[in-house]
């Protein structure tokens, strides 16, 4: 009985020790092409040109405190568009009574004064048209 038990233990031990992983066979690639054929095009020059265009467009400095009145203005809100680039747009609420000096129509260049509400929000309290000579 001991010999049968010893034989079964040896077989189990042999089963655990002889199992191993085997690598898959490497496929034959056949005819290959040089890697230089598949290299990507050199985009450094293209990227340099596009970056130069971006730098040229960002050289426009907006005037501080001067805005266009945007077409999105309503009775309750005023849309202010940056001057002269017209890239940045902000929308502010209006106070009940706004003091207007000059014309406050759409597309006019104006200077705006704010009223600070609750220490956080700003409302427009005065709009003054800027006339360039």
N, CA, C and O atoms as a GROMACS GRO file, in nm:
protein
  532
    1UNK      N    1   0.083  -0.118   0.000
    1UNK     CA    2   0.000   0.000   0.000
    1UNK      C    3   0.087   0.124   0.000
    1UNK      O    4   0.056   0.225  -0.064
    2UNK      N    5   0.199   0.114   0.075
    2UNK     CA    6   0.289   0.229   0.078
    2UNK      C    7   0.349   0.254  -0.059
    2UNK      O    8   0.372   0.369  -0.096
    3UNK      N    9   0.374   0.150  -0.134
    3UNK     CA   10   0.435   0.168  -0.266
    3UNK      C   11   0.337   0.234  -0.363
    3UNK      O   12   0.377   0.314  -0.446
    4UNK      N   13   0.210   0.201  -0.352
    4UNK     CA   14   0.109   0.263  -0.440
    4UNK      C   15   0.094   0.412  -0.405
    4UNK      O   16   0.085   0.497  -0.494
    5UNK      N   17   0.093   0.442  -0.278
    5UNK     CA   18   0.083   0.581  -0.232
    5UNK      C   19   0.207   0.660  -0.273
    5UNK      O   20   0.197   0.775  -0.315
    6UNK      N   21   0.326   0.597  -0.260
    6UNK     CA   22   0.451   0.662  -0.301
    6UNK      C   23   0.452   0.687  -0.452
    6UNK      O   24   0.495   0.793  -0.497
    7UNK      N   25   0.403   0.589  -0.530
    7UNK     CA   26   0.397   0.603  -0.675
    7UNK      C   27   0.301   0.715  -0.715
    7UNK      O   28   0.332   0.791  -0.807
    8UNK      N   29   0.186   0.728  -0.650
    8UNK     CA   30   0.089   0.834  -0.681
    8UNK      C   31   0.146   0.970  -0.646
    8UNK      O   32   0.125   1.067  -0.720
    9UNK      N   33   0.219   0.980  -0.534
    9UNK     CA   34   0.280   1.106  -0.494
    9UNK      C   35   0.388   1.146  -0.593
    9UNK      O   36   0.400   1.263  -0.628
   10UNK      N   37   0.467   1.049  -0.639
   10UNK     CA   38   0.570   1.080  -0.739
   10UNK      C   39   0.510   1.127  -0.871
   10UNK      O   40   0.561   1.220  -0.934
   11UNK      N   41   0.404   1.064  -0.912
   11UNK     CA   42   0.337   1.103  -1.036
   11UNK      C   43   0.279   1.245  -1.026
   11UNK      O   44   0.289   1.323  -1.120
   12UNK      N   45   0.219   1.278  -0.913
   12UNK     CA   46   0.164   1.412  -0.893
   12UNK      C   47   0.276   1.515  -0.892
   12UNK      O   48   0.263   1.622  -0.952
   13UNK      N   49   0.386   1.484  -0.825
   13UNK     CA   50   0.500   1.574  -0.821
   13UNK      C   51   0.562   1.589  -0.959
   13UNK      O   52   0.603   1.698  -0.997
   14UNK      N   53   0.570   1.482  -1.033
   14UNK     CA   54   0.623   1.485  -1.168
   14UNK      C   55   0.532   1.567  -1.260
   14UNK      O   56   0.580   1.636  -1.350
   15UNK      N   57   0.405   1.560  -1.239
   15UNK     CA   58   0.310   1.637  -1.319
   15UNK      C   59   0.325   1.787  -1.297
   15UNK      O   60   0.313   1.864  -1.392
   16UNK      N   61   0.352   1.830  -1.175
   16UNK     CA   62   0.370   1.973  -1.146
   16UNK      C   63   0.504   2.025  -1.196
   16UNK      O   64   0.515   2.142  -1.234
   17UNK      N   65   0.605   1.941  -1.197
   17UNK     CA   66   0.738   1.989  -1.232
   17UNK      C   67   0.764   1.990  -1.382
   17UNK      O   68   0.849   2.065  -1.428
   18UNK      N   69   0.696   1.911  -1.459
   18UNK     CA   70   0.726   1.902  -1.601
   18UNK      C   71   0.644   1.998  -1.686
   18UNK      O   72   0.676   2.017  -1.803
   19UNK      N   73   0.540   2.058  -1.631
   19UNK     CA   74   0.460   2.152  -1.711
   19UNK      C   75   0.534   2.283  -1.723
   19UNK      O   76   0.590   2.333  -1.625
   20UNK      N   77   0.533   2.338  -1.841
   20UNK     CA   78   0.601   2.466  -1.863
   20UNK      C   79   0.531   2.539  -1.977
   20UNK      O   80   0.452   2.481  -2.051
   21UNK      N   81   0.562   2.666  -1.989
   21UNK     CA   82   0.504   2.747  -2.096
   21UNK      C   83   0.590   2.732  -2.220
   21UNK      O   84   0.712   2.717  -2.212
   22UNK      N   85   0.526   2.736  -2.330
   22UNK     CA   86   0.599   2.729  -2.455
   22UNK      C   87   0.567   2.851  -2.538
   22UNK      O   88   0.452   2.895  -2.543
   23UNK      N   89   0.667   2.905  -2.602
   23UNK     CA   90   0.648   3.022  -2.686
   23UNK      C   91   0.585   2.981  -2.818
   23UNK      O   92   0.609   2.870  -2.868
   24UNK      N   93   0.507   3.070  -2.873
   24UNK     CA   94   0.447   3.044  -3.003
   24UNK      C   95   0.556   3.051  -3.109
   24UNK      O   96   0.655   3.122  -3.094
   25UNK      N   97   0.535   2.978  -3.215
   25UNK     CA   98   0.632   2.980  -3.324
   25UNK      C   99   0.633   3.118  -3.389
   25UNK      O  100   0.527   3.179  -3.408
   26UNK      N  101   0.749   3.166  -3.423
   26UNK     CA  102   0.758   3.298  -3.487
   26UNK      C  103   0.714   3.282  -3.632
   26UNK      O  104   0.757   3.190  -3.702
   27UNK      N  105   0.627   3.373  -3.677
   27UNK     CA  106   0.578   3.362  -3.815
   27UNK      C  107   0.689   3.403  -3.913
   27UNK      O  108   0.776   3.484  -3.880
   28UNK      N  109   0.686   3.347  -4.028
   28UNK     CA  110   0.781   3.386  -4.131
   28UNK      C  111   0.726   3.511  -4.200
   28UNK      O  112   0.612   3.512  -4.246
   29UNK      N  113   0.805   3.613  -4.206
   29UNK     CA  114   0.758   3.740  -4.260
   29UNK      C  115   0.765   3.747  -4.411
   29UNK      O  116   0.701   3.833  -4.472
   30UNK      N  117   0.838   3.661  -4.472
   30UNK     CA  118   0.847   3.664  -4.617
   30UNK      C  119   0.925   3.785  -4.663
   30UNK      O  120   1.025   3.822  -4.602
   31UNK      N  121   0.879   3.847  -4.771
   31UNK     CA  122   0.948   3.966  -4.821
   31UNK      C  123   0.921   4.084  -4.729
   31UNK      O  124   0.805   4.110  -4.695
   32UNK      N  125   1.023   4.154  -4.689
   32UNK     CA  126   1.008   4.270  -4.603
   32UNK      C  127   1.053   4.395  -4.676
   32UNK      O  128   1.128   4.389  -4.773
   33UNK      N  129   1.004   4.507  -4.629
   33UNK     CA  130   1.036   4.637  -4.688
   33UNK      C  131   1.116   4.715  -4.586
   33UNK      O  132   1.095   4.702  -4.465
   34UNK      N  133   1.208   4.796  -4.633
   34UNK     CA  134   1.292   4.875  -4.544
   34UNK      C  135   1.207   4.970  -4.462
   34UNK      O  136   1.105   5.020  -4.509
   35UNK      N  137   1.248   4.996  -4.339
   35UNK     CA  138   1.173   5.084  -4.250
   35UNK      C  139   1.172   5.228  -4.301
   35UNK      O  140   1.081   5.303  -4.267
   36UNK      N  141   1.269   5.267  -4.380
   36UNK     CA  142   1.274   5.405  -4.430
   36UNK      C  143   1.156   5.437  -4.521
   36UNK      O  144   1.119   5.553  -4.536
   37UNK      N  145   1.097   5.335  -4.582
   37UNK     CA  146   0.981   5.357  -4.667
   37UNK      C  147   0.862   5.401  -4.584
   37UNK      O  148   0.779   5.479  -4.630
   38UNK      N  149   0.852   5.350  -4.462
   38UNK     CA  150   0.737   5.377  -4.379
   38UNK      C  151   0.758   5.490  -4.279
   38UNK      O  152   0.670   5.514  -4.196
   39UNK      N  153   0.869   5.559  -4.284
   39UNK     CA  154   0.891   5.670  -4.191
   39UNK      C  155   0.793   5.782  -4.221
   39UNK      O  156   0.765   5.809  -4.338
   40UNK      N  157   0.741   5.847  -4.118
   40UNK     CA  158   0.648   5.957  -4.143
   40UNK      C  159   0.719   6.078  -4.202
   40UNK      O  160   0.839   6.095  -4.185
   41UNK      N  161   0.642   6.160  -4.270
   41UNK     CA  162   0.698   6.282  -4.330
   41UNK      C  163   0.744   6.375  -4.220
   41UNK      O  164   0.687   6.376  -4.111
   42UNK      N  165   0.846   6.453  -4.247
   42UNK     CA  166   0.899   6.548  -4.150
   42UNK      C  167   0.802   6.666  -4.139
   42UNK      O  168   0.788   6.745  -4.232
   43UNK      N  169   0.735   6.676  -4.026
   43UNK     CA  170   0.634   6.781  -4.007
   43UNK      C  171   0.689   6.902  -3.932
   43UNK      O  172   0.613   6.992  -3.898
   44UNK      N  173   0.818   6.905  -3.907
   44UNK     CA  174   0.874   7.016  -3.830
   44UNK      C  175   0.856   7.148  -3.904
   44UNK      O  176   0.823   7.249  -3.841
   45UNK      N  177   0.876   7.150  -4.034
   45UNK     CA  178   0.862   7.273  -4.110
   45UNK      C  179   0.716   7.318  -4.116
   45UNK      O  180   0.686   7.437  -4.105
   46UNK      N  181   0.626   7.222  -4.132
   46UNK     CA  182   0.483   7.256  -4.136
   46UNK      C  183   0.439   7.313  -4.002
   46UNK      O  184   0.368   7.414  -3.998
   47UNK      N  185   0.480   7.248  -3.893
   47UNK     CA  186   0.443   7.297  -3.760
   47UNK      C  187   0.505   7.433  -3.733
   47UNK      O  188   0.444   7.516  -3.665
   48UNK      N  189   0.624   7.457  -3.783
   48UNK     CA  190   0.689   7.586  -3.762
   48UNK      C  191   0.610   7.697  -3.830
   48UNK      O  192   0.595   7.806  -3.774
   49UNK      N  193   0.560   7.671  -3.949
   49UNK     CA  194   0.481   7.771  -4.021
   49UNK      C  195   0.349   7.800  -3.949
   49UNK      O  196   0.308   7.915  -3.938
   50UNK      N  197   0.284   7.695  -3.900
   50UNK     CA  198   0.157   7.717  -3.831
   50UNK      C  199   0.179   7.790  -3.699
   50UNK      O  200   0.098   7.874  -3.662
   51UNK      N  201   0.289   7.760  -3.628
   51UNK     CA  202   0.318   7.832  -3.505
   51UNK      C  203   0.348   7.978  -3.532
   51UNK      O  204   0.314   8.065  -3.452
   52UNK      N  205   0.412   8.006  -3.645
   52UNK     CA  206   0.442   8.145  -3.681
   52UNK      C  207   0.312   8.222  -3.707
   52UNK      O  208   0.302   8.338  -3.670
   53UNK      N  209   0.215   8.157  -3.769
   53UNK     CA  210   0.086   8.222  -3.793
   53UNK      C  211   0.014   8.250  -3.662
   53UNK      O  212  -0.046   8.356  -3.644
   54UNK      N  213   0.019   8.155  -3.569
   54UNK     CA  214  -0.046   8.172  -3.439
   54UNK      C  215   0.019   8.286  -3.363
   54UNK      O  216  -0.051   8.366  -3.301
   55UNK      N  217   0.150   8.295  -3.366
   55UNK     CA  218   0.221   8.403  -3.297
   55UNK      C  219   0.184   8.537  -3.356
   55UNK      O  220   0.166   8.634  -3.283
   56UNK      N  221   0.172   8.544  -3.488
   56UNK     CA  222   0.134   8.670  -3.552
   56UNK      C  223  -0.005   8.715  -3.510
   56UNK      O  224  -0.029   8.834  -3.490
   57UNK      N  225  -0.098   8.619  -3.495
   57UNK     CA  226  -0.234   8.657  -3.458
   57UNK      C  227  -0.245   8.694  -3.311
   57UNK      O  228  -0.339   8.765  -3.273
   58UNK      N  229  -0.153   8.650  -3.227
   58UNK     CA  230  -0.162   8.682  -3.085
   58UNK      C  231  -0.090   8.811  -3.050
   58UNK      O  232  -0.093   8.853  -2.934
   59UNK      N  233  -0.026   8.875  -3.147
   59UNK     CA  234   0.045   8.998  -3.118
   59UNK      C  235  -0.048   9.116  -3.097
   59UNK      O  236  -0.005   9.220  -3.048
   60UNK      N  237  -0.176   9.103  -3.134
   60UNK     CA  238  -0.271   9.212  -3.117
   60UNK      C  239  -0.303   9.224  -2.968
   60UNK      O  240  -0.356   9.132  -2.907
   61UNK      N  241  -0.271   9.339  -2.912
   61UNK     CA  242  -0.298   9.362  -2.770
   61UNK      C  243  -0.429   9.439  -2.758
   61UNK      O  244  -0.449   9.541  -2.824
   62UNK      N  245  -0.517   9.390  -2.673
   62UNK     CA  246  -0.645   9.459  -2.653
   62UNK      C  247  -0.626   9.576  -2.558
   62UNK      O  248  -0.545   9.571  -2.466
   63UNK      N  249  -0.703   9.680  -2.583
   63UNK     CA  250  -0.700   9.796  -2.495
   63UNK      C  251  -0.771   9.763  -2.366
   63UNK      O  252  -0.874   9.695  -2.366
   64UNK      N  253  -0.718   9.811  -2.257
   64UNK     CA  254  -0.776   9.782  -2.127
   64UNK      C  255  -0.894   9.876  -2.102
   64UNK      O  256  -0.880   9.998  -2.110
   65UNK      N  257  -1.008   9.818  -2.073
   65UNK     CA  258  -1.124   9.899  -2.039
   65UNK      C  259  -1.206   9.946  -2.157
   65UNK      O  260  -1.307  10.014  -2.138
   66UNK      N  261  -1.168   9.913  -2.279
   66UNK     CA  262  -1.245   9.951  -2.398
   66UNK      C  263  -1.309   9.827  -2.457
   66UNK      O  264  -1.245   9.722  -2.469
   67UNK      N  265  -1.436   9.840  -2.494
   67UNK     CA  266  -1.512   9.727  -2.547
   67UNK      C  267  -1.603   9.774  -2.658
   67UNK      O  268  -1.639   9.891  -2.666
   68UNK      N  269  -1.640   9.680  -2.745
   68UNK     CA  270  -1.751   9.699  -2.838
   68UNK      C  271  -1.876   9.649  -2.767
   68UNK      O  272  -1.867   9.557  -2.686
   69UNK      N  273  -1.989   9.708  -2.795
   69UNK     CA  274  -2.116   9.653  -2.745
   69UNK      C  275  -2.160   9.548  -2.845
   69UNK      O  276  -2.177   9.578  -2.963
   70UNK      N  277  -2.178   9.426  -2.798
   70UNK     CA  278  -2.209   9.314  -2.886
   70UNK      C  279  -2.356   9.305  -2.923
   70UNK      O  280  -2.441   9.367  -2.859
   71UNK      N  281  -2.383   9.228  -3.026
   71UNK     CA  282  -2.520   9.213  -3.075
   71UNK      C  283  -2.604   9.124  -2.984
   71UNK      O  284  -2.725   9.114  -3.002
   72UNK      N  285  -2.541   9.060  -2.885
   72UNK     CA  286  -2.614   8.976  -2.791
   72UNK      C  287  -2.669   9.053  -2.672
   72UNK      O  288  -2.715   8.991  -2.576
   73UNK      N  289  -2.663   9.184  -2.675
   73UNK     CA  290  -2.712   9.265  -2.562
   73UNK      C  291  -2.864   9.268  -2.560
   73UNK      O  292  -2.930   9.275  -2.664
   74UNK      N  293  -2.920   9.261  -2.438
   74UNK     CA  294  -3.065   9.267  -2.420
   74UNK      C  295  -3.096   9.374  -2.316
   74UNK      O  296  -3.008   9.451  -2.277
   75UNK      N  297  -3.221   9.379  -2.271
   75UNK     CA  298  -3.258   9.476  -2.168
   75UNK      C  299  -3.193   9.445  -2.034
   75UNK      O  300  -3.162   9.537  -1.958
   76UNK      N  301  -3.172   9.318  -2.005
   76UNK     CA  302  -3.117   9.278  -1.876
   76UNK      C  303  -2.965   9.261  -1.878
   76UNK      O  304  -2.899   9.280  -1.776
   77UNK      N  305  -2.909   9.226  -1.994
   77UNK     CA  306  -2.767   9.194  -2.004
   77UNK      C  307  -2.701   9.277  -2.114
   77UNK      O  308  -2.764   9.317  -2.212
   78UNK      N  309  -2.571   9.302  -2.095
   78UNK     CA  310  -2.493   9.372  -2.196
   78UNK      C  311  -2.375   9.282  -2.234
   78UNK      O  312  -2.305   9.230  -2.147
   79UNK      N  313  -2.357   9.264  -2.363
   79UNK     CA  314  -2.246   9.183  -2.413
   79UNK      C  315  -2.132   9.275  -2.450
   79UNK      O  316  -2.149   9.366  -2.532
   80UNK      N  317  -2.016   9.252  -2.390
   80UNK     CA  318  -1.898   9.334  -2.416
   80UNK      C  319  -1.795   9.250  -2.491
   80UNK      O  320  -1.757   9.142  -2.447
   81UNK      N  321  -1.751   9.302  -2.607
   81UNK     CA  322  -1.655   9.234  -2.692
   81UNK      C  323  -1.525   9.312  -2.687
   81UNK      O  324  -1.526   9.434  -2.696
   82UNK      N  325  -1.411   9.242  -2.673
   82UNK     CA  326  -1.282   9.309  -2.657
   82UNK      C  327  -1.250   9.398  -2.777
   82UNK      O  328  -1.284   9.367  -2.891
   83UNK      N  329  -1.183   9.508  -2.747
   83UNK     CA  330  -1.145   9.604  -2.850
   83UNK      C  331  -0.994   9.605  -2.862
   83UNK      O  332  -0.930   9.611  -2.758
   84UNK      N  333  -0.932   9.599  -2.975
   84UNK     CA  334  -0.983   9.595  -3.112
   84UNK      C  335  -0.993   9.455  -3.170
   84UNK      O  336  -1.040   9.441  -3.283
   85UNK      N  337  -0.952   9.351  -3.100
   85UNK     CA  338  -0.942   9.218  -3.161
   85UNK      C  339  -1.076   9.147  -3.178
   85UNK      O  340  -1.090   9.064  -3.268
   86UNK      N  341  -1.174   9.178  -3.095
   86UNK     CA  342  -1.305   9.112  -3.096
   86UNK      C  343  -1.295   8.962  -3.071
   86UNK      O  344  -1.378   8.886  -3.120
   87UNK      N  345  -1.195   8.919  -2.994
   87UNK     CA  346  -1.178   8.776  -2.966
   87UNK      C  347  -1.246   8.735  -2.836
   87UNK      O  348  -1.302   8.625  -2.829
   88UNK      N  349  -1.244   8.819  -2.735
   88UNK     CA  350  -1.300   8.784  -2.604
   88UNK      C  351  -1.436   8.848  -2.587
   88UNK      O  352  -1.456   8.964  -2.622
   89UNK      N  353  -1.529   8.772  -2.532
   89UNK     CA  354  -1.664   8.821  -2.511
   89UNK      C  355  -1.705   8.793  -2.367
   89UNK      O  356  -1.683   8.684  -2.316
   90UNK      N  357  -1.765   8.893  -2.303
   90UNK     CA  358  -1.819   8.875  -2.169
   90UNK      C  359  -1.960   8.930  -2.166
   90UNK      O  360  -1.994   9.022  -2.241
   91UNK      N  361  -2.041   8.874  -2.079
   91UNK     CA  362  -2.179   8.919  -2.064
   91UNK      C  363  -2.198   8.960  -1.919
   91UNK      O  364  -2.171   8.882  -1.828
   92UNK      N  365  -2.246   9.083  -1.897
   92UNK     CA  366  -2.270   9.136  -1.762
   92UNK      C  367  -2.416   9.174  -1.749
   92UNK      O  368  -2.482   9.210  -1.846
   93UNK      N  369  -2.464   9.166  -1.626
   93UNK     CA  370  -2.597   9.216  -1.597
   93UNK      C  371  -2.594   9.367  -1.583
   93UNK      O  372  -2.489   9.425  -1.557
   94UNK      N  373  -2.708   9.430  -1.602
   94UNK     CA  374  -2.718   9.575  -1.590
   94UNK      C  375  -2.782   9.612  -1.457
   94UNK      O  376  -2.866   9.538  -1.405
   95UNK      N  377  -2.742   9.727  -1.402
   95UNK     CA  378  -2.813   9.779  -1.286
   95UNK      C  379  -2.946   9.834  -1.333
   95UNK      O  380  -2.971   9.844  -1.453
   96UNK      N  381  -3.031   9.869  -1.239
   96UNK     CA  382  -3.164   9.916  -1.277
   96UNK      C  383  -3.157  10.043  -1.361
   96UNK      O  384  -3.226  10.054  -1.463
   97UNK      N  385  -3.075  10.138  -1.320
   97UNK     CA  386  -3.059  10.262  -1.396
   97UNK      C  387  -2.913  10.274  -1.439
   97UNK      O  388  -2.823  10.284  -1.355
   98UNK      N  389  -2.891  10.272  -1.569
   98UNK     CA  390  -2.755  10.284  -1.622
   98UNK      C  391  -2.734  10.426  -1.671
   98UNK      O  392  -2.817  10.480  -1.744
   99UNK      N  393  -2.623  10.485  -1.631
   99UNK     CA  394  -2.586  10.617  -1.680
   99UNK      C  395  -2.515  10.599  -1.813
   99UNK      O  396  -2.416  10.526  -1.822
  100UNK      N  397  -2.565  10.665  -1.917
  100UNK     CA  398  -2.508  10.654  -2.050
  100UNK      C  399  -2.457  10.790  -2.093
  100UNK      O  400  -2.531  10.889  -2.091
  101UNK      N  401  -2.329  10.795  -2.133
  101UNK     CA  402  -2.271  10.917  -2.187
  101UNK      C  403  -2.239  10.891  -2.332
  101UNK      O  404  -2.157  10.805  -2.362
  102UNK      N  405  -2.303  10.963  -2.423
  102UNK     CA  406  -2.285  10.938  -2.566
  102UNK      C  407  -2.387  10.836  -2.613
  102UNK      O  408  -2.502  10.837  -2.568
  103UNK      N  409  -2.347  10.750  -2.703
  103UNK     CA  410  -2.436  10.649  -2.760
  103UNK      C  411  -2.394  10.510  -2.712
  103UNK      O  412  -2.275  10.478  -2.709
  104UNK      N  413  -2.491  10.431  -2.676
  104UNK     CA  414  -2.464  10.296  -2.629
  104UNK      C  415  -2.529  10.194  -2.722
  104UNK      O  416  -2.587  10.096  -2.677
  105UNK      N  417  -2.518  10.218  -2.852
  105UNK     CA  418  -2.575  10.125  -2.949
  105UNK      C  419  -2.476  10.014  -2.981
  105UNK      O  420  -2.358  10.022  -2.946
  106UNK      N  421  -2.524   9.912  -3.045
  106UNK     CA  422  -2.442   9.797  -3.080
  106UNK      C  423  -2.329   9.840  -3.174
  106UNK      O  424  -2.350   9.923  -3.263
  107UNK      N  425  -2.210   9.782  -3.154
  107UNK     CA  426  -2.087   9.806  -3.230
  107UNK      C  427  -2.022   9.940  -3.201
  107UNK      O  428  -1.928   9.977  -3.272
  108UNK      N  429  -2.066  10.012  -3.102
  108UNK     CA  430  -1.996  10.133  -3.060
  108UNK      C  431  -1.886  10.095  -2.961
  108UNK      O  432  -1.899   9.999  -2.886
  109UNK      N  433  -1.778  10.172  -2.963
  109UNK     CA  434  -1.669  10.150  -2.869
  109UNK      C  435  -1.702  10.227  -2.742
  109UNK      O  436  -1.729  10.348  -2.746
  110UNK      N  437  -1.700  10.157  -2.629
  110UNK     CA  438  -1.741  10.218  -2.503
  110UNK      C  439  -1.641  10.187  -2.393
  110UNK      O  440  -1.562  10.092  -2.403
  111UNK      N  441  -1.645  10.266  -2.288
  111UNK     CA  442  -1.572  10.241  -2.163
  111UNK      C  443  -1.680  10.213  -2.059
  111UNK      O  444  -1.781  10.283  -2.054
  112UNK      N  445  -1.658  10.113  -1.976
  112UNK     CA  446  -1.762  10.066  -1.884
  112UNK      C  447  -1.714  10.081  -1.740
  112UNK      O  448  -1.597  10.058  -1.709
  113UNK      N  449  -1.807  10.121  -1.651
  113UNK     CA  450  -1.780  10.123  -1.507
  113UNK      C  451  -1.873  10.022  -1.442
  113UNK      O  452  -1.988  10.004  -1.483
  114UNK      N  453  -1.821   9.956  -1.339
  114UNK     CA  454  -1.893   9.845  -1.277
  114UNK      C  455  -1.937   9.879  -1.136
  114UNK      O  456  -1.881   9.966  -1.070
  115UNK      N  457  -2.041   9.807  -1.092
  115UNK     CA  458  -2.089   9.812  -0.955
  115UNK      C  459  -2.069   9.672  -0.897
  115UNK      O  460  -2.117   9.574  -0.954
  116UNK      N  461  -1.998   9.662  -0.785
  116UNK     CA  462  -1.970   9.533  -0.724
  116UNK      C  463  -2.086   9.493  -0.633
  116UNK      O  464  -2.119   9.565  -0.539
  117UNK      N  465  -2.147   9.380  -0.663
  117UNK     CA  466  -2.264   9.332  -0.590
  117UNK      C  467  -2.224   9.211  -0.506
  117UNK      O  468  -2.169   9.115  -0.559
  118UNK      N  469  -2.251   9.215  -0.377
  118UNK     CA  470  -2.222   9.104  -0.283
  118UNK      C  471  -2.073   9.071  -0.275
  118UNK      O  472  -2.037   8.963  -0.228
  119UNK      N  473  -1.989   9.159  -0.319
  119UNK     CA  474  -1.846   9.133  -0.315
  119UNK      C  475  -1.798   9.031  -0.416
  119UNK      O  476  -1.680   8.998  -0.418
  120UNK      N  477  -1.887   8.978  -0.500
  120UNK     CA  478  -1.852   8.873  -0.596
  120UNK      C  479  -1.893   8.910  -0.738
  120UNK      O  480  -1.811   8.904  -0.830
  121UNK      N  481  -2.017   8.948  -0.756
  121UNK     CA  482  -2.071   8.973  -0.889
  121UNK      C  483  -2.054   9.119  -0.928
  121UNK      O  484  -2.056   9.208  -0.843
  122UNK      N  485  -2.038   9.142  -1.057
  122UNK     CA  486  -2.026   9.278  -1.108
  122UNK      C  487  -2.144   9.308  -1.199
  122UNK      O  488  -2.186   9.225  -1.280
  123UNK      N  489  -2.198   9.428  -1.184
  123UNK     CA  490  -2.302   9.478  -1.272
  123UNK      C  491  -2.251   9.604  -1.339
  123UNK      O  492  -2.168   9.675  -1.284
  124UNK      N  493  -2.301   9.631  -1.459
  124UNK     CA  494  -2.262   9.751  -1.531
  124UNK      C  495  -2.349   9.866  -1.481
  124UNK      O  496  -2.471   9.856  -1.483
  125UNK      N  497  -2.284   9.976  -1.437
  125UNK     CA  498  -2.360  10.090  -1.389
  125UNK      C  499  -2.344  10.212  -1.478
  125UNK      O  500  -2.428  10.303  -1.473
  126UNK      N  501  -2.238  10.217  -1.560
  126UNK     CA  502  -2.217  10.334  -1.646
  126UNK      C  503  -2.151  10.291  -1.776
  126UNK      O  504  -2.060  10.208  -1.776
  127UNK      N  505  -2.198  10.348  -1.888
  127UNK     CA  506  -2.144  10.322  -2.020
  127UNK      C  507  -2.112  10.457  -2.082
  127UNK      O  508  -2.197  10.545  -2.090
  128UNK      N  509  -1.987  10.472  -2.127
  128UNK     CA  510  -1.945  10.597  -2.187
  128UNK      C  511  -1.887  10.569  -2.326
  128UNK      O  512  -1.796  10.488  -2.340
  129UNK      N  513  -1.940  10.636  -2.426
  129UNK     CA  514  -1.891  10.616  -2.562
  129UNK      C  515  -1.754  10.682  -2.577
  129UNK      O  516  -1.731  10.792  -2.528
  130UNK      N  517  -1.664  10.612  -2.646
  130UNK     CA  518  -1.530  10.663  -2.670
  130UNK      C  519  -1.524  10.711  -2.814
  130UNK      O  520  -1.554  10.636  -2.907
  131UNK      N  521  -1.484  10.836  -2.830
  131UNK     CA  522  -1.473  10.891  -2.965
  131UNK      C  523  -1.324  10.911  -2.995
  131UNK      O  524  -1.252  10.975  -2.919
  132UNK      N  525  -1.283  10.855  -3.106
  132UNK     CA  526  -1.143  10.866  -3.148
  132UNK      C  527  -1.129  10.985  -3.242
  132UNK      O  528  -1.211  11.004  -3.331
  133UNK      N  529  -1.025  11.066  -3.220
  133UNK     CA  530  -1.008  11.184  -3.305
  133UNK      C  531  -0.914  11.158  -3.420
  133UNK      O  532  -0.890  11.247  -3.502
   0.00000   0.00000   0.00000
